[in-house]
Amino acid sequence: MNRKGNRANRNIRYFHKWSNKGYSIFSSMKVAVKICVIPLTYSLVASPSVAVAQNDTVSISKHLDLNEVVIETKVKAEAYSELTRVVSVVTQQEIQQISASSLQDVLEKLINVDIRQRGGQGVQADINFRGGSFDQVLVLLNGVNITDPQTGHHNLNIPIDLNSIQRIEVLQGPGARVYGPGAFSGAINIITKPDPENSIKVSSKAGEYGLYGGSIQSSIKSKNSSEVLSLSHNQSDGYMNNTDFKITNLFFQKNVNSKVGDFSLFAGYQLKSFGATTFYSPNYPNQFENTKTLVSSLEYEKKWNQHKLVVNGYLRKHWDRFELFRSNPAAWYVHHNYHLSTVTGSKISYQLLTQTSKTQVGVEFRNENIISNKLGDTLSSPTKIEGSEGLFYIKGDNRFITSYFADQAFYFDRFSISGGFSYSYCSNFKGNWSYGIDAAYSLLDNVKIYSAINRSFRNPTFTDLYYEGPSNIGNRALKPESAITYEGGVKLDYKHLSGNVGYFHRDGKDIIDWIMLPTETKWTTKNFTSLNTDGVEISLVSNLKGLIPIVNSVSANYSRYWVEKQKGDFDSYYALDNIKHNLKFGLNHQIISKLAASWNVAWQERAGEYKDVGNVVKSYKPHWLIDLKISWTSSKYSIYVDGSNIFDKKYIDTGNVLQPGRWISAGFSYKLGWE
């Protein structure tokens, strides 16, 4: 190197080792600092061939949010401290590599959760964590609570396609002290962001059962702002009678950086209609459902020194038209069920981050409203149902929820501990507390043990309280359900192996479920006195790139749950109808050059029973499923063939709804970028 180059490099200091010392010294030196060792955990996730979900790192820096330095590590969850909990993160790259057509497919294949689908291609599915029910999981979009207060069946009606998702963060276990009511057994945070460069992405696919669809996404980036606009549509004739569907999504997001702070706006709209066959009752195989979803949020964020202030306002509206008879209705059938739920809210949080601690406090105001012709009390002034003739919303309910929360974390050399609480007051159910404490200790640089105790609760949905139908009747006297969860385990993060092994016990009180006594003919919602759940969860990811020729990665997930039934002679519809064994394998490998294959293998054994169309009680049968995606990928385009359930296995996830057999599709995507 010449002398001039040597003089220029005198102002660069080479930093070779991380420590717990403050990074603010870099600023005081008034020089540029070149970091010579990229953290190992970042190199694992940055590899273009890794096709499995990554758990949070054991060695993650405690100083990620400091303004003085930006450190790239393994993809980090934004909404929860992964230092003391198990938080899994799925990246956009992983989503694109596996055989998945919807958000529920991604979660089912890459995360240790139970997804109970009522149809393929993202039509309708329920998320179940740790043997819990679909109503006990909180769903967030960019940190905003978009959980449906009518019923958890609508929680995945989210107006985005897979191309719009940057990553998915999944918290296993209660998170109510941070998120508020609803994060009873877990939480999912879906993150969307504009492309880091100016680009247009176009994709299309077609397959069996009249499947076709496509999407177009435009990202524009300037000096201080970025935005993305995406439109997608998918439809199919259905894999059997009355399983056809049409899904259209429109989504816009804009981020602006300014001297006064950062602003983020997103808005999305979804149209979804589908034949619901026997989705909700085996006695009516001609059901149909039409839903519309609108979500929007505006957020302001201000950072200064070690402080951060975030103010957010959001809106969610959901229209639901449920038809018990799609055609040829019975003589007693008067009209369809119409529901319109509206959620508005605002959240203010303040964060202080020091070298050894993190403090977070805040408050959230949330209003949940529903108008319906089936759910709620009689309205004083009926409202016309848009798009119908002579029909009105004649019932409804409204509740206002105020939640105060505080969380404190301390970070030491090898020991981390956090604790906090949330107090939530609901106008319909009075006040309720969530609280907990988490701790973790690093036995080695790459091995950490953790433990946690947390209390969580959930308010009943409007369906739990009010629904009345031919086979169901709600219960206005329901109370919120609650639980205390004890958990512990080991997390590891080595160069070629990462994951966790854990055990939990959940002591549930007043658990809400639909039950039927021997003398009754309808399902009724009740509060269980108690319902205890134990579980073992194992998740391992092995990055083999460079060790074994052509093999990029291998993953394995296994969970085993035990649910203790309350003594009594009654049938349970949801609480005791849970998964027992859930085993998943994933393999990503090269075939030749840019041609790669991604395999997903699952074996499930489910507890509980269901009634078929002849009202015959049957037990769920264990089953194997194998999916395969073969893709040719370059920097600008990708071509793939996707085979779901390639061995055409007949199986049932929930109720008596037969799932799709083998479903072959093919597609391509192309990206055009510019400066």
C-alpha positions as CSV (number, residue, x, y, z in Angstrom):
1,M,0.0,0.0,0.0
2,N,1.3,3.5,-0.8
3,R,2.1,6.1,1.8
4,K,-1.0,8.1,1.0
5,G,-3.1,5.0,1.7
6,N,-1.3,4.3,4.9
7,R,-1.9,7.9,6.1
8,A,-5.6,7.5,5.3
9,N,-5.8,4.3,7.3
10,R,-4.3,5.9,10.4
11,N,-7.8,7.1,11.4
12,I,-9.2,3.6,11.3
13,R,-9.1,1.5,14.4
14,Y,-9.5,-2.3,14.1
15,F,-11.8,-3.8,16.7
16,H,-11.3,-7.6,17.1
17,K,-13.2,-8.6,20.2
18,W,-16.6,-7.9,21.7
19,S,-16.8,-7.0,25.4
20,N,-19.3,-5.5,27.9
21,K,-17.6,-2.1,27.7
22,G,-19.5,0.8,26.5
23,Y,-19.4,1.4,22.7
24,S,-19.8,5.2,23.2
25,I,-16.0,5.4,23.4
26,F,-16.0,5.0,19.6
27,S,-17.8,8.3,19.2
28,S,-15.5,10.1,21.6
29,M,-12.4,8.9,19.6
30,K,-13.9,10.9,16.6
31,V,-12.6,8.2,14.2
32,A,-14.2,5.5,12.1
33,V,-14.1,2.0,13.6
34,K,-13.8,-1.0,11.3
35,I,-15.2,-4.2,12.9
36,C,-13.1,-7.1,11.6
37,V,-15.0,-10.0,13.0
38,I,-18.6,-10.4,11.8
39,P,-20.6,-12.3,14.4
40,L,-21.0,-15.9,13.6
41,T,-24.7,-15.8,14.1
42,Y,-25.1,-13.3,11.3
43,S,-23.1,-15.4,8.9
44,L,-25.4,-18.3,9.5
45,V,-28.5,-16.4,8.6
46,A,-26.9,-14.4,5.7
47,S,-26.1,-17.6,3.8
48,P,-28.3,-17.8,0.7
49,S,-28.9,-21.5,1.2
50,V,-30.3,-21.6,4.7
51,A,-34.0,-22.6,4.5
52,V,-35.1,-23.2,8.0
53,A,-36.4,-21.0,10.8
54,Q,-33.7,-19.5,13.1
55,N,-34.2,-19.3,16.9
56,D,-33.0,-16.3,18.7
57,T,-29.2,-16.3,19.3
58,V,-27.6,-17.1,22.6
59,S,-24.8,-14.5,22.1
60,I,-26.9,-11.6,20.9
61,S,-25.5,-8.2,21.7
62,K,-27.2,-6.3,24.5
63,H,-26.4,-3.0,22.8
64,L,-28.2,-3.4,19.5
65,D,-30.4,-0.3,20.0
66,L,-27.6,2.1,21.0
67,N,-27.1,4.9,18.5
68,E,-23.3,4.8,18.8
69,V,-22.9,1.5,16.9
70,V,-25.0,-0.7,14.7
71,I,-24.1,-4.4,14.9
72,E,-25.4,-7.0,12.4
73,T,-26.3,-10.2,14.2
74,K,-28.7,-13.1,13.6
75,V,-32.1,-11.8,12.7
76,K,-33.5,-10.4,16.0
77,A,-37.0,-10.2,17.2
78,E,-38.1,-6.6,17.7
79,A,-41.1,-7.0,20.0
80,Y,-39.8,-9.2,22.8
81,S,-36.6,-9.8,24.6
82,E,-35.2,-13.0,23.3
83,L,-32.4,-13.0,25.8
84,T,-34.6,-14.8,28.3
85,R,-37.3,-16.3,26.2
86,V,-37.5,-18.6,23.1
87,V,-38.4,-16.4,20.1
88,S,-38.2,-18.0,16.6
89,V,-37.7,-15.8,13.6
90,V,-38.5,-16.8,10.0
91,T,-36.9,-14.7,7.2
92,Q,-38.2,-13.8,3.8
93,Q,-35.5,-16.0,2.2
94,E,-36.7,-19.0,4.1
95,I,-40.3,-18.3,3.2
96,Q,-39.4,-18.3,-0.5
97,Q,-37.5,-21.5,-0.4
98,I,-40.1,-23.8,1.2
99,S,-43.3,-25.3,-0.3
100,A,-45.7,-22.7,1.1
101,S,-48.6,-20.8,-0.4
102,S,-49.8,-18.9,2.7
103,L,-48.8,-17.6,6.1
104,Q,-50.3,-20.7,7.8
105,D,-48.2,-23.0,5.5
106,V,-45.0,-21.2,6.6
107,L,-45.8,-21.5,10.3
108,E,-46.9,-25.1,10.0
109,K,-43.6,-26.1,8.3
110,L,-41.0,-24.0,10.0
111,I,-42.2,-23.3,13.6
112,N,-43.1,-25.7,16.4
113,V,-46.8,-24.8,16.5
114,D,-50.0,-26.5,15.6
115,I,-51.8,-25.1,12.5
116,R,-55.3,-26.6,12.0
117,Q,-56.3,-25.9,8.4
118,R,-59.8,-26.1,7.0
119,G,-58.6,-25.7,3.5
120,G,-55.5,-25.3,1.5
121,Q,-53.9,-22.2,-0.1
122,G,-54.6,-19.9,2.9
123,V,-58.4,-20.2,2.9
124,Q,-58.9,-20.6,6.7
125,A,-56.8,-21.9,9.5
126,D,-56.4,-21.7,13.3
127,I,-53.2,-21.1,15.2
128,N,-52.7,-23.2,18.3
129,F,-49.7,-22.8,20.7
130,R,-48.8,-25.4,23.3
131,G,-52.0,-27.3,23.3
132,G,-54.1,-24.2,23.6
133,S,-57.0,-23.0,21.5
134,F,-57.1,-20.7,18.4
135,D,-58.5,-17.8,20.5
136,Q,-55.5,-17.8,22.8
137,V,-52.9,-16.6,20.3
138,L,-52.3,-12.9,19.7
139,V,-51.5,-11.8,16.1
140,L,-49.6,-8.5,15.4
141,L,-48.8,-6.8,12.1
142,N,-45.7,-4.6,12.5
143,G,-46.2,-4.7,16.2
144,V,-49.9,-3.7,16.0
145,N,-52.5,-5.9,17.6
146,I,-54.9,-7.0,14.8
147,T,-56.5,-9.9,16.7
148,D,-60.2,-10.3,15.8
149,P,-62.5,-9.8,18.8
150,Q,-65.4,-11.7,17.1
151,T,-63.5,-15.0,16.8
152,G,-60.0,-16.3,16.4
153,H,-61.1,-18.0,13.2
154,H,-60.5,-14.6,11.5
155,N,-57.0,-13.9,13.0
156,L,-55.2,-14.9,9.8
157,N,-57.4,-12.7,7.5
158,I,-54.5,-10.4,6.9
159,P,-54.3,-8.4,3.7
160,I,-50.7,-9.3,2.7
161,D,-49.2,-12.0,0.5
162,L,-46.0,-13.9,1.3
163,N,-43.9,-11.6,-1.0
164,S,-44.7,-8.7,1.4
165,I,-43.4,-10.3,4.5
166,Q,-39.8,-9.5,5.6
167,R,-39.9,-11.8,8.6
168,I,-42.1,-13.5,11.1
169,E,-41.4,-13.4,14.9
170,V,-43.0,-16.1,17.0
171,L,-43.1,-16.1,20.8
172,Q,-43.9,-19.5,22.3
173,G,-45.6,-19.0,25.7
174,P,-47.5,-16.2,27.4
175,G,-46.7,-12.6,26.4
176,A,-49.6,-10.7,27.9
177,R,-47.5,-8.5,30.2
178,V,-46.0,-6.9,27.1
179,Y,-48.8,-7.1,24.5
180,G,-51.9,-7.1,26.8
181,P,-54.9,-9.3,26.8
182,G,-54.9,-12.0,24.1
183,A,-51.3,-13.2,24.2
184,F,-52.4,-16.1,26.4
185,S,-50.3,-18.9,25.1
186,G,-48.2,-17.1,22.5
187,A,-47.9,-14.3,20.0
188,I,-47.0,-13.8,16.3
189,N,-45.5,-10.6,14.9
190,I,-45.5,-10.3,11.1
191,I,-43.0,-7.7,9.9
192,T,-43.3,-6.0,6.5
193,K,-40.9,-3.4,5.0
194,P,-40.2,-1.9,1.6
195,D,-37.4,-3.4,-0.5
196,P,-34.1,-1.8,0.3
197,E,-33.7,-0.9,-3.4
198,N,-36.0,0.5,-6.1
199,S,-37.6,-2.5,-7.7
200,I,-40.6,-4.1,-9.2
201,K,-41.4,-7.8,-8.4
202,V,-43.8,-9.8,-10.5
203,S,-44.9,-13.4,-9.8
204,S,-47.4,-15.8,-11.1
205,K,-48.5,-19.4,-10.5
206,A,-50.9,-22.1,-11.7
207,G,-51.7,-25.6,-10.7
208,E,-54.3,-28.3,-10.2
209,Y,-57.9,-27.7,-9.2
210,G,-58.1,-24.6,-11.4
211,L,-55.5,-22.8,-9.2
212,Y,-54.0,-19.7,-10.6
213,G,-52.8,-16.3,-9.2
214,G,-50.2,-13.7,-9.2
215,S,-48.8,-10.6,-7.6
216,I,-47.0,-7.3,-8.4
217,Q,-45.0,-5.3,-5.9
218,S,-43.4,-1.9,-6.4
219,S,-40.8,-0.5,-4.0
220,I,-39.4,3.0,-4.2
221,K,-36.6,4.4,-2.1
222,S,-35.3,7.9,-1.7
223,K,-32.9,9.6,0.7
224,N,-35.3,9.9,3.6
225,S,-38.2,7.6,2.7
226,S,-39.2,4.3,1.3
227,E,-42.6,2.8,0.2
228,V,-44.1,-0.4,-1.1
229,L,-47.3,-1.1,-2.9
230,S,-48.4,-4.7,-3.6
231,L,-51.4,-6.3,-5.2
232,S,-52.1,-10.1,-5.3
233,H,-54.9,-12.4,-6.3
234,N,-55.3,-16.2,-6.0
235,Q,-58.2,-18.5,-6.7
236,S,-59.1,-22.1,-7.3
237,D,-62.1,-24.3,-8.2
238,G,-61.4,-26.3,-5.0
239,Y,-60.1,-29.8,-4.4
240,M,-63.5,-31.2,-3.6
241,N,-67.1,-29.9,-3.7
242,N,-67.6,-26.5,-2.2
243,T,-64.0,-25.7,-1.5
244,D,-63.5,-23.1,-4.2
245,F,-62.0,-19.7,-3.1
246,K,-61.0,-16.2,-4.3
247,I,-58.5,-14.1,-2.3
248,T,-57.4,-10.6,-3.2
249,N,-54.9,-8.5,-1.2
250,L,-53.9,-4.8,-1.5
251,F,-51.2,-3.4,0.8
252,F,-49.3,-0.1,1.0
253,Q,-46.5,0.9,3.4
254,K,-44.5,4.1,3.6
255,N,-41.6,5.0,6.0
256,V,-40.3,8.5,6.4
257,N,-37.2,9.6,8.3
258,S,-37.0,13.3,9.4
259,K,-35.3,15.5,11.9
260,V,-38.3,15.4,14.3
261,G,-38.6,11.6,14.2
262,D,-39.5,8.6,12.0
263,F,-43.0,8.0,10.7
264,S,-44.4,4.7,9.4
265,L,-47.8,4.2,7.7
266,F,-49.4,1.0,6.5
267,A,-52.8,0.2,5.1
268,G,-54.2,-3.0,3.7
269,Y,-57.5,-4.4,2.3
270,Q,-58.5,-8.0,1.7
271,L,-61.4,-9.6,-0.1
272,K,-61.9,-13.3,0.6
273,S,-64.7,-15.7,-0.3
274,F,-64.7,-19.5,-0.1
275,G,-66.9,-22.5,0.0
276,A,-66.8,-23.6,3.6
277,T,-68.1,-27.2,3.0
278,T,-68.3,-28.7,6.6
279,F,-65.9,-26.1,8.2
280,Y,-68.1,-25.3,11.2
281,S,-70.6,-28.1,11.4
282,P,-70.8,-31.6,9.8
283,N,-74.6,-31.3,9.5
284,Y,-74.4,-28.5,6.9
285,P,-72.0,-29.3,4.0
286,N,-73.0,-26.4,1.9
287,Q,-71.7,-23.5,4.0
288,F,-70.1,-20.4,2.4
289,E,-68.3,-17.4,3.8
290,N,-67.4,-14.0,2.5
291,T,-65.0,-11.7,4.5
292,K,-63.5,-8.3,4.0
293,T,-60.6,-6.9,6.1
294,L,-59.2,-3.4,6.4
295,V,-56.2,-2.7,8.6
296,S,-54.2,0.6,8.9
297,S,-51.7,2.1,11.3
298,L,-49.7,5.3,11.7
299,E,-46.7,5.3,14.0
300,Y,-44.3,8.0,15.2
301,E,-40.9,7.1,16.7
302,K,-38.3,9.4,18.2
303,K,-34.9,8.4,19.4
304,W,-32.4,10.5,21.3
305,N,-29.4,9.4,23.2
306,Q,-30.5,6.2,25.1
307,H,-34.2,7.1,24.9
308,K,-37.0,6.0,22.5
309,L,-40.6,7.2,22.3
310,V,-43.2,5.4,20.2
311,V,-46.7,6.6,19.6
312,N,-49.1,4.5,17.4
313,G,-52.7,4.7,16.3
314,Y,-54.4,1.9,14.5
315,L,-57.7,0.7,12.9
316,R,-59.1,-2.7,12.0
317,K,-62.4,-3.4,10.4
318,H,-63.7,-6.9,9.5
319,W,-66.9,-7.7,7.6
320,D,-68.1,-11.3,7.8
321,R,-71.1,-12.9,5.9
322,F,-71.6,-16.5,6.9
323,E,-74.1,-18.6,4.9
324,L,-75.2,-21.8,6.5
325,F,-76.7,-22.7,3.1
326,R,-74.9,-21.5,0.0
327,S,-77.9,-22.7,-2.1
328,N,-81.2,-24.5,-1.6
329,P,-81.7,-23.3,2.0
330,A,-84.0,-25.2,4.4
331,A,-87.5,-23.8,5.0
332,W,-86.6,-22.7,8.5
333,Y,-83.5,-20.8,7.3
334,V,-84.4,-17.1,7.3
335,H,-81.2,-15.2,6.4
336,H,-77.4,-15.3,6.6
337,N,-75.2,-14.2,9.6
338,Y,-73.7,-10.7,9.2
339,H,-71.0,-9.3,11.5
340,L,-69.0,-6.1,11.4
341,S,-66.2,-5.7,14.0
342,T,-64.3,-2.5,14.4
343,V,-61.2,-2.1,16.5
344,T,-59.5,1.3,17.1
345,G,-56.6,1.9,19.4
346,S,-53.6,3.9,20.4
347,K,-50.4,2.9,22.1
348,I,-47.7,5.0,23.7
349,S,-44.5,3.5,25.0
350,Y,-41.2,4.9,26.3
351,Q,-37.9,3.0,26.4
352,L,-34.7,3.7,28.2
353,L,-31.7,1.6,27.2
354,T,-28.4,1.7,29.2
355,Q,-25.3,-0.4,29.1
356,T,-26.7,-2.9,31.6
357,S,-30.5,-2.5,31.6
358,K,-33.6,-1.8,29.5
359,T,-36.7,-0.1,30.9
360,Q,-40.0,0.0,29.1
361,V,-43.3,1.6,30.2
362,G,-46.5,2.5,28.3
363,V,-50.2,2.6,28.0
364,E,-52.6,1.3,25.3
365,F,-56.2,2.3,24.7
366,R,-58.3,-0.1,22.6
367,N,-62.0,-0.1,21.7
368,E,-63.6,-3.3,20.4
369,N,-67.0,-3.0,18.8
370,I,-69.3,-5.3,16.9
371,I,-72.6,-4.9,15.2
372,S,-74.4,-8.0,13.9
373,N,-77.7,-9.7,13.3
374,K,-76.6,-12.5,15.7
375,L,-74.1,-11.3,18.3
376,G,-74.7,-8.9,21.1
377,D,-77.6,-7.0,22.8
378,T,-80.4,-5.4,20.9
379,L,-79.3,-2.1,19.3
380,S,-81.4,1.0,20.0
381,S,-80.9,2.1,16.4
382,P,-80.5,-0.7,13.8
383,T,-78.0,-0.1,11.0
384,K,-78.5,-1.1,7.4
385,I,-76.2,-3.9,6.2
386,E,-74.2,-2.7,3.3
387,G,-74.8,-4.7,0.1
388,S,-78.0,-6.3,1.3
389,E,-81.7,-5.5,0.7
390,G,-83.9,-4.9,3.7
391,L,-81.4,-6.3,6.2
392,F,-80.1,-4.6,9.3
393,Y,-77.6,-5.0,12.1
394,I,-79.9,-5.3,15.0
395,K,-77.5,-6.4,17.7
396,G,-74.1,-5.4,19.0
397,D,-71.7,-4.8,21.8
398,N,-68.8,-2.5,22.7
399,R,-66.0,-2.7,25.2
400,F,-63.1,-0.3,26.0
401,I,-59.8,-1.7,27.3
402,T,-57.1,0.3,29.0
403,S,-53.8,-1.4,29.6
404,Y,-50.8,-0.1,31.5
405,F,-47.5,-2.0,31.3
406,A,-44.0,-1.8,32.6
407,D,-41.0,-4.1,32.0
408,Q,-37.5,-4.0,33.4
409,A,-34.5,-6.0,32.2
410,F,-31.0,-6.2,33.6
411,Y,-28.0,-7.6,31.7
412,F,-24.8,-8.8,33.4
413,D,-21.8,-10.7,32.1
414,R,-23.5,-14.1,31.8
415,F,-26.8,-13.5,33.6
416,S,-29.9,-11.8,32.2
417,I,-33.2,-11.2,34.1
418,S,-36.4,-9.3,33.2
419,G,-39.7,-8.8,35.0
420,G,-42.8,-6.8,34.5
421,F,-46.5,-6.5,34.7
422,S,-49.6,-5.3,32.8
423,Y,-52.8,-4.1,34.3
424,S,-55.7,-4.2,31.9
425,Y,-59.2,-2.7,32.7
426,C,-62.0,-3.8,30.4
427,S,-65.4,-2.0,30.7
428,N,-67.2,-5.4,30.5
429,F,-64.9,-7.5,32.7
430,K,-63.3,-5.1,35.2
431,G,-59.5,-5.2,35.9
432,N,-57.0,-8.1,35.4
433,W,-53.3,-8.5,36.0
434,S,-50.5,-10.1,33.9
435,Y,-47.1,-10.4,35.4
436,G,-44.0,-12.5,35.2
437,I,-40.2,-12.8,35.5
438,D,-37.7,-14.4,33.1
439,A,-34.1,-15.3,33.7
440,A,-31.2,-16.8,31.7
441,Y,-27.6,-17.8,32.4
442,S,-24.9,-18.5,29.9
443,L,-23.2,-21.8,30.9
444,L,-20.8,-21.4,27.9
445,D,-20.5,-18.8,25.2
446,N,-22.9,-20.8,23.1
447,V,-25.1,-22.5,25.7
448,K,-27.7,-20.8,27.8
449,I,-30.2,-22.1,30.4
450,Y,-33.4,-20.1,30.9
451,S,-36.5,-20.2,33.1
452,A,-39.7,-18.1,33.3
453,I,-42.9,-17.7,35.3
454,N,-45.7,-15.7,33.7
455,R,-49.4,-15.1,34.3
456,S,-51.6,-14.4,31.3
457,F,-55.3,-14.0,30.7
458,R,-57.8,-13.6,27.8
459,N,-61.2,-11.9,27.6
460,P,-64.0,-13.9,25.9
461,T,-64.7,-13.2,22.2
462,F,-68.1,-11.9,21.1
463,T,-68.8,-15.4,19.6
464,D,-68.1,-17.0,23.0
465,L,-70.6,-14.6,24.6
466,Y,-73.4,-14.4,22.2
467,Y,-73.4,-16.9,19.3
468,E,-76.6,-18.9,18.9
469,G,-77.2,-21.4,16.1
470,P,-78.7,-24.8,15.3
471,S,-75.9,-26.5,17.3
472,N,-74.5,-23.8,19.6
473,I,-75.5,-21.3,22.2
474,G,-73.2,-18.7,23.8
475,N,-72.9,-17.7,27.5
476,R,-73.2,-14.1,28.5
477,A,-71.9,-15.0,32.0
478,L,-68.5,-16.0,30.9
479,K,-65.4,-14.7,32.8
480,P,-61.9,-14.1,31.4
481,E,-59.7,-17.2,31.4
482,S,-56.2,-17.1,33.0
483,A,-53.2,-19.2,33.5
484,I,-49.8,-19.3,35.2
485,T,-47.1,-20.9,33.0
486,Y,-43.8,-22.3,34.4
487,E,-41.1,-23.1,31.8
488,G,-37.4,-23.7,31.5
489,G,-34.8,-25.2,29.2
490,V,-31.6,-24.9,27.3
491,K,-30.7,-22.8,24.2
492,L,-27.6,-23.4,22.1
493,D,-26.0,-21.6,19.2
494,Y,-22.9,-23.2,17.7
495,K,-21.5,-22.7,14.2
496,H,-23.3,-25.6,12.7
497,L,-26.0,-26.3,15.2
498,S,-28.5,-24.1,17.1
499,G,-31.9,-24.6,18.8
500,N,-33.5,-25.2,22.1
501,V,-34.9,-27.9,24.4
502,G,-37.6,-26.9,26.9
503,Y,-40.4,-28.0,29.2
504,F,-43.4,-26.0,30.4
505,H,-46.4,-26.5,32.7
506,R,-49.5,-24.3,32.4
507,D,-52.0,-24.1,35.2
508,G,-55.2,-22.8,33.6
509,K,-58.1,-21.3,35.5
510,D,-61.6,-20.6,34.1
511,I,-60.6,-21.9,30.7
512,I,-63.2,-21.1,28.1
513,D,-64.5,-23.9,25.9
514,W,-67.6,-25.2,24.1
515,I,-68.9,-28.2,26.0
516,M,-71.9,-30.5,25.8
517,L,-73.4,-32.4,28.8
518,P,-75.1,-35.8,28.2
519,T,-78.5,-34.3,28.7
520,E,-78.0,-31.5,26.3
521,T,-78.2,-31.2,22.5
522,K,-76.2,-28.0,21.9
523,W,-72.7,-26.9,22.5
524,T,-72.5,-24.2,25.2
525,T,-69.6,-22.0,26.3
526,K,-68.4,-22.6,29.9
527,N,-65.5,-21.7,32.1
528,F,-63.5,-24.8,33.2
529,T,-62.6,-24.8,36.8
530,S,-59.1,-25.8,35.8
531,L,-57.2,-27.2,32.8
532,N,-53.5,-28.1,33.2
533,T,-51.2,-28.6,30.3
534,D,-47.6,-29.9,30.2
535,G,-45.3,-30.0,27.2
536,V,-41.9,-30.8,25.9
537,E,-40.5,-28.8,22.9
538,I,-37.4,-29.5,20.9
539,S,-36.2,-27.4,18.0
540,L,-32.8,-27.9,16.2
541,V,-31.3,-26.3,13.1
542,S,-28.1,-27.6,11.5
543,N,-26.3,-25.4,9.0
544,L,-24.2,-27.9,7.0
545,K,-23.1,-25.7,4.1
546,G,-19.4,-26.3,3.6
547,L,-19.4,-29.5,5.7
548,I,-21.4,-31.8,3.5
549,P,-21.5,-31.4,-0.3
550,I,-24.8,-30.1,-1.7
551,V,-26.5,-30.2,1.7
552,N,-27.3,-26.7,2.9
553,S,-29.4,-27.2,6.1
554,V,-31.4,-29.7,8.1
555,S,-34.0,-28.9,10.8
556,A,-36.0,-30.9,13.3
557,N,-38.9,-29.8,15.5
558,Y,-40.8,-32.0,18.0
559,S,-43.4,-31.3,20.6
560,R,-45.3,-33.5,23.0
561,Y,-48.3,-32.2,25.0
562,W,-50.3,-33.6,27.9
563,V,-53.7,-32.0,28.7
564,E,-55.4,-32.9,32.0
565,K,-59.1,-33.0,31.7
566,Q,-61.3,-31.7,34.5
567,K,-63.4,-34.5,36.0
568,G,-66.9,-34.6,34.7
569,D,-69.2,-36.3,32.2
570,F,-69.2,-33.9,29.2
571,D,-67.7,-33.5,25.7
572,S,-65.2,-30.8,24.9
573,Y,-65.1,-29.2,21.5
574,Y,-61.8,-27.4,21.6
575,A,-59.9,-27.5,24.9
576,L,-59.3,-31.3,24.8
577,D,-59.0,-31.5,21.0
578,N,-55.3,-30.8,20.7
579,I,-52.2,-32.2,19.2
580,K,-50.2,-34.8,21.2
581,H,-47.2,-35.5,19.0
582,N,-45.9,-33.0,16.4
583,L,-42.7,-34.0,14.5
584,K,-41.3,-32.0,11.6
585,F,-38.2,-32.4,9.5
586,G,-36.8,-30.0,6.9
587,L,-34.0,-30.4,4.3
588,N,-32.6,-27.9,1.8
589,H,-30.0,-29.1,-0.7
590,Q,-28.6,-28.2,-4.1
591,I,-29.2,-30.4,-7.1
592,I,-27.0,-28.8,-9.7
593,S,-25.8,-25.2,-10.0
594,K,-28.8,-22.9,-9.2
595,L,-31.2,-25.8,-8.9
596,A,-32.2,-26.6,-5.3
597,A,-34.8,-28.7,-3.5
598,S,-36.6,-28.1,-0.2
599,W,-38.2,-31.1,1.6
600,N,-40.7,-30.8,4.5
601,V,-41.8,-33.9,6.3
602,A,-44.3,-34.0,9.2
603,W,-45.9,-36.6,11.4
604,Q,-48.8,-35.7,13.7
605,E,-50.9,-37.5,16.2
606,R,-53.9,-35.6,17.6
607,A,-56.0,-36.1,20.7
608,G,-59.7,-35.8,20.8
609,E,-62.6,-36.9,18.6
610,Y,-65.0,-35.5,16.0
611,K,-68.3,-36.3,14.4
612,D,-68.6,-37.1,10.7
613,V,-71.5,-36.1,8.4
614,G,-73.4,-39.1,9.8
615,N,-72.8,-38.0,13.4
616,V,-70.5,-41.0,14.0
617,V,-67.8,-40.3,16.6
618,K,-64.3,-40.8,15.2
619,S,-60.8,-40.4,16.6
620,Y,-58.2,-38.5,14.7
621,K,-55.7,-40.8,12.9
622,P,-52.0,-40.1,13.0
623,H,-50.6,-39.2,9.6
624,W,-47.4,-38.4,7.6
625,L,-47.1,-35.5,5.2
626,I,-44.3,-34.8,2.7
627,D,-44.0,-31.6,0.7
628,L,-41.4,-30.8,-2.0
629,K,-40.4,-27.7,-3.8
630,I,-37.8,-27.6,-6.6
631,S,-36.6,-24.2,-7.7
632,W,-34.1,-22.6,-10.1
633,T,-33.0,-19.2,-8.6
634,S,-30.9,-16.4,-10.0
635,S,-30.4,-12.8,-8.9
636,K,-33.4,-11.6,-10.9
637,Y,-35.8,-14.5,-11.3
638,S,-36.9,-17.8,-9.9
639,I,-38.8,-20.7,-11.4
640,Y,-40.3,-23.5,-9.3
641,V,-42.4,-26.6,-9.1
642,D,-44.3,-27.1,-5.9
643,G,-45.7,-30.4,-4.7
644,S,-47.9,-30.3,-1.5
645,N,-48.7,-33.7,0.1
646,I,-46.9,-35.4,-2.7
647,F,-48.0,-38.9,-1.6
648,D,-51.7,-37.9,-1.6
649,K,-52.3,-38.7,2.0
650,K,-56.0,-38.4,3.2
651,Y,-56.1,-36.7,6.6
652,I,-58.1,-34.4,8.8
653,D,-56.8,-31.4,10.8
654,T,-60.0,-30.4,12.5
655,G,-63.6,-31.4,12.7
656,N,-64.5,-33.6,9.8
657,V,-63.0,-31.4,7.0
658,L,-61.0,-33.6,4.7
659,Q,-57.7,-31.8,3.7
660,P,-56.4,-31.5,0.2
661,G,-54.5,-34.5,-1.3
662,R,-51.6,-34.1,-3.6
663,W,-51.6,-30.5,-5.1
664,I,-49.1,-29.7,-7.8
665,S,-48.4,-26.1,-8.9
666,A,-45.7,-24.2,-10.8
667,G,-44.7,-20.6,-10.9
668,F,-42.1,-17.9,-11.5
669,S,-41.0,-14.6,-10.1
670,Y,-39.0,-11.8,-11.6
671,K,-37.4,-8.7,-10.0
672,L,-36.4,-5.6,-11.9
673,G,-34.2,-3.2,-9.9
674,W,-32.8,0.2,-10.6
675,E,-30.8,3.0,-8.9
